Amino acid sequence: MLQAPTQKNYGIAVIANDKIIDWLLPFLESYLATNATLPLYIIPYDDNISLTRKAAEIYGVTVVDPDSVALDALAKRLYPLSPGHRRRLRKFLSLALPLDEVIYLDVDIVLFRDMREMFGRLEAGKAEFIVAAQTSENDFVYNKKRADYDFLREALTFNDGFFLTSNRLLSLQDFYDIIDRDEKIFHRVRERGGLYAQPVTNFVVHRKGLKVLSFWDWVEGASGESFYKAEGVTFDAEGPRDHCGNKIYFAHWSGMKDAHLMGQRAFDAAWRDFSQKAHARAKF
């Protein structure tokens, strides 16, 4: 007798705390409007999450309490002088969630379209790690010493504020194993600057040799645009489109960044609408 296909579990993960509640609420409102059929997991950035827990209850999403001891120890080892920032590595706990595939998102994002079509197509050796935005050589990933290493020389560097992968392709244990083995190389090639998780994500993905694909190669008609200062953006009944007419799925760093420019940029009105609805719903 033929067996029924196994049901796959897909979902979205973010990290958050009360310090960024004014970003979390618009994100949750946009999630409710576009992706409420997907489970959403909030990973605590730290213990300051009383409002975060209230917001999660209001929106029907899950705050998880994963064991972060080993990951926090790794973060301290890599960034001993940056206790206030190294918890950003907790985004890797998204790989320990009970999901077959996960989309990780930074919480300073608002969503415009259903993400479900992205799931179910990852394949070893062909499509293993999906990213939304490539980075330039000066975007705090690697320094010029990357040229000394074959696995980094031509690697596609990326912003890790969005990624789609599976823990059967990239696991939390991979981060421990690769850093244990190649920590000296990591410190030699990483660009010093204001980012902490992003160089680690890139290094582990590249050292493992994962096949990285860009968003617009993954979803037909998708735009690679998500920058909050994007120009030429138009909105129709389905959501925003870039200057070529391709579908924009989310906006990153939207809302309060450069507050004196609020209202002058493509996504400001949408962010403000999500924010107002969220504060009215949450009542805090």
Secondary structure, DSSP 8 states (H G I E B T S, - for coil): ---------EEEEEEE-GGGHHHHHHHHHHHHHH-TTS-EEEEESSS--HHHHHHHHHHT-EE-----HHHHHHHHHH-TT-TTTGGGGGGGGGGGSS-SEEEEE-SSEEE-S--GGGSS--BTTTB-EEES-B--TTSSSB-GGGGG-HHHHT---B-TTEEEE-TTTS-HHHHHHHHHHHHHHHHHHB--SS-SHHHHHHHHHHHHT--EEEHHHHSTTB-S--BTT--S-EEETTEEE-TTS-B--EEES-SSTTGGGTTSSTTHHHHHHHHHHHHHHH--
